[in-house]
Amino acid sequence: MTDKYADNMTRHASDAQRLDEQVDLMIENIGYILHPSIISALPKAPVIADVATGTGRFLLHARDLYPDGSFDGSDISRAAFPPPGDLPENVTLTVLDVKKPVPETLHEKYDVVNVRMLVAAMLPEDWAPAVVNLSRMLKPGGFLQWTECDVVSIKQLRGRGDSSVENIRFLQETFNTAIQEQISYGWSTLPTHMQEAGLHPIVRDIVSSDRIADTRERVTTNSIRVALAWARLMAARGTPGAMTAEEVDQLETNVQKDIESGAYLRYDIHIICGRKPSKQMTHSKL
Ligand SMILES: C[S@@+](CC[C@H](N)C(=O)[O-])C[C@H]1O[C@@H](n2cnc3c(N)ncnc32)[C@H](O)[C@@H]1O
């Protein structure tokens, strides 16, 4: 099993806590758990999958919306899964690689398949087959909801007249350069992939990472932790051109000062939803 994600990301206990916080902050800024057009079409007890689920946090939010629903999370790695005893009985977590054909037992099983923040695991050529693959999990009339961030145009901004942004900018630009082969895809290409996979209609919703201004500092600190974890991983591996562990520690201190001075990150969150045609619609076209 090739785990591209592990090239750049770590799976420590602290990463699970970061992922949980990231899910909560993103939901706060997006303003919904499922797109309103999905909510309006779902039954009272929907069957919902969250693929590349990380800690399964999204499913707990979805369960708050639909206490009688069924919720299946999956990920290529169990590392961030909570112990099974900590999960409600209608939430299950299992192993699934989005780059491998989904087992037939999962075909047409779900009203919704949700995916979020898979970019670090994906090469440009991985997106289209993954969309086709995950579409097979949808019941006719079911929805694929996929959320990715445009970090190509991420900005390091001053929140105050005298904020300093140089360290936060240096860290983010270094990280973006390292994964630049990957970050142009997904947020920009998913509508086309969904169309090509036969989903219709496709809805694209875009929201700012700081739509709720009160979340700015928390979003910034959370996002920065990704780049710092990456820098530490490269230092530990001795990757050519990487910072040393001491340099990363110093940079973290300086980045923290930037954030305290009011510097923050801002980027766009893209939520792309596509619906699998119902069998009736398919027949009526024939
Ligand atoms: C940035 S985390 C996002 C987790 C979760 N979706 C969230 O929003 O918090 C990316 C997740 O994708 C998982 N992942 C990476 N490659 C995968 C693959 N090929 N198939 C399934 N999951 C994968 C990782 O293990 C990790 O848990």
The ligand as an SDF file (V2000), in Angstrom:
LIG
                    3D

 27 29  0  0  0  0  0  0  0  0999 V2000
   -5.2780   16.0430    6.5600 C   0  0  0  0  0  0  0  0  0  0  0  0
   -5.9660   14.5350    7.1140 S   0  0  0  0  0  0  0  0  0  0  0  0
   -7.7170   14.9330    7.0490 C   0  0  0  0  0  0  0  0  0  0  0  0
   -8.5360   14.0520    7.9400 C   0  0  0  0  0  0  0  0  0  0  0  0
  -10.0210   14.3970    7.9650 C   0  0  0  0  0  0  0  0  0  0  0  0
  -10.6360   14.2490    6.6600 N   0  0  0  0  0  0  0  0  0  0  0  0
  -10.2120   15.8030    8.4900 C   0  0  0  0  0  0  0  0  0  0  0  0
  -10.7680   16.6430    7.7820 O   0  0  0  0  0  0  0  0  0  0  0  0
   -9.7950   16.0230    9.6320 O   0  0  0  0  0  0  0  0  0  0  0  0
   -5.7960   13.4610    5.7070 C   0  0  0  0  0  0  0  0  0  0  0  0
   -6.1800   12.0160    6.0150 C   0  0  0  0  0  0  0  0  0  0  0  0
   -6.1580   11.2800    4.8030 O   0  0  0  0  0  0  0  0  0  0  0  0
   -5.6910    9.9760    5.0960 C   0  0  0  0  0  0  0  0  0  0  0  0
   -5.2130    9.3640    3.8500 N   0  0  0  0  0  0  0  0  0  0  0  0
   -4.0540    9.5840    3.2230 C   0  0  0  0  0  0  0  0  0  0  0  0
   -3.9700    8.8470    2.0980 N   0  0  0  0  0  0  0  0  0  0  0  0
   -5.1220    8.1370    2.0110 C   0  0  0  0  0  0  0  0  0  0  0  0
   -5.6220    7.1940    1.0770 C   0  0  0  0  0  0  0  0  0  0  0  0
   -4.9190    6.8400   -0.0030 N   0  0  0  0  0  0  0  0  0  0  0  0
   -6.8420    6.6440    1.3130 N   0  0  0  0  0  0  0  0  0  0  0  0
   -7.5460    6.9930    2.4120 C   0  0  0  0  0  0  0  0  0  0  0  0
   -7.1210    7.8820    3.3390 N   0  0  0  0  0  0  0  0  0  0  0  0
   -5.9200    8.4530    3.1380 C   0  0  0  0  0  0  0  0  0  0  0  0
   -4.6100   10.2320    6.1160 C   0  0  0  0  0  0  0  0  0  0  0  0
   -4.2590    9.0560    6.8280 O   0  0  0  0  0  0  0  0  0  0  0  0
   -5.2480   11.3130    6.9730 C   0  0  0  0  0  0  0  0  0  0  0  0
   -5.9720   10.7640    8.0420 O   0  0  0  0  0  0  0  0  0  0  0  0
  1  2  1  0
  2  3  1  0
  2 10  1  0
  3  4  1  0
  4  5  1  0
  5  6  1  0
  5  7  1  0
  7  8  2  0
  7  9  1  0
 10 11  1  0
 11 12  1  0
 11 26  1  0
 12 13  1  0
 13 14  1  0
 13 24  1  0
 14 15  1  0
 14 23  1  0
 15 16  2  0
 16 17  1  0
 17 18  1  0
 17 23  2  0
 18 19  1  0
 18 20  2  0
 20 21  1  0
 21 22  2  0
 22 23  1  0
 24 25  1  0
 24 26  1  0
 26 27  1  0
M  CHG  2   2   1   9  -1
M  END
$$$$
